[in-house]
Amino acid sequence: MAQRLQSPLPQQIDLLFQKLQSPAQLFSKIAIPTMEGLQMVSVDSIVHCTSDSNYTILTLKDRQRVIASRTLKEIEELLEDYSFARVHHSSVVNLNEILKYIKGEGGYLVMSDGSSVNVSRSRKEGLLKKLQPNR
């Protein structure tokens, strides 16, 4: 009797359930180390993060700023499971908060809070692929 090939569908369903149960999906807040201790920040409230030497300034939707006592690279790693992208040596943005991309050598982004964030030439193509996946 010929053996039938197993469909990959059960494996895909298992993978989907694992994704849905991942810690990034369970918690909508992250602990940001500050000078006073840890500040719990809702991931959805972060518009963009900007480097300031060994500190990172998180700009939130309510225009509040949180100064993290971590480098931008460390904050980027905290946010890697969410919809954030490094667009410049000194900036990480929430892809859900981008209103416009303005063309230029690297161009810049207009964010939901009205701020603008420069995009470096070297990171432009990667950003455009995230914004237009079928491109």
N, C-alpha and C positions, 0 to 999 in steps of 0.2 A: 504494500500500500504506500503510495507517495505521501511524503510528509508535507503538509502545507506550511508556507512561510508565515511566521507570526507577524501580525500588523504592529507597526511602531506606535500605534495610537495609545495603548495602555501606558507605555513609557512616557509619552508626551503628557498624558493626563497626570501621571505621578509627578513629573517635573513642574507642571502648572501648580499643583497643590503645594509643592515645596516652595515655589516662588511666593505664593499667596501667604504662606505661613512664615516667611522669613522675618527676622526682627525689624528690618526696615519698614515693613508693612504694618507691623503691630504697634509701633510707637510713632507718633507724629511729632514728638519733641526730641531734641538732642540736648545734652548737657554741655554747655560752653564754659570752659575754664576762664574765669575773670580774676582780677586782683583780690576780690572779696571771697571767692569760692567758685561754686558752679551756678550758672544761671540757665534755667530750662527755657529753651527757645523753640517755638513751633517751627518746624521746617518750612511749612507753607507760608510763614510770615516773613521769611528772608527774601529780600529782593536781590541783593548782591553783597559780595564780600570784597574788601579792598585791603591790600597789604600796607602795613605801616611798620617797616623794619621787622622786629620780632613779635609784633602784635598784628592782629587782624581786626578791621572794623566791619562789623556786620550791620548793614542798613536794612531795617525792617519796614514793612508796609505802612506802619503808623509813623514813619519818619524817625522812630527811635533808633538810636545807635548803641550797639553793644560792643565793647572793646574786649576782645578775647586775648588772653595772654598766651597765644599760640601763633605759629607762623601760618601763612596762607596755605602752604602745602599740607600742614596738619589738619586745618579746617576742611580743605578740599577732600582729604581722606575720610573725614567724618561724614561728608555729604555725598560720597561716591555712589551710594545705593539709591540716591534720589536724583531728581532731574536737574542737575547742576552741571555747568561746563566751565572749564578754564578758558577764557577768551583773550587773556593778556597775561604777561608776567606778573602783574599786580592785581588781577581781577578774576573772580569766579562769579558767575551769574546764575540765577534761577531761570531756567528756560521757560517756565510757565509765566514769568513776569515780564517777558520781552514784548514790547508793543511794536517796535519797528527796528529793522536793520537798515542803516543808511550806508550806501556804497561809498567806497573811497579806497585808498591804498590798502588799508586794513578795514577801514570803515568804523562805525560805532553803532551802539545799540541805544535805543530810547526805552527806558524801563517804565514800569507801571507807576512808579512814584514821580515820574518826570525827570529823573536823573539820566545822564548819558554815561555810557561806559565804552571806552575805546576797545577796539578789537585789533590785535596785532596781525601783521601780514602773515606770520607763520601759523597762526591759529584760525585764520579766516576760513580756509577750506573745510577744516574739521567742524567748525560751527555751522557752516552752511549745510553740511551733510546731515547734521543733527536736526536742523530746522526744516530741511527738505530731504527726507530719507529716500525718496524715489529719484532724486537728482542724479 
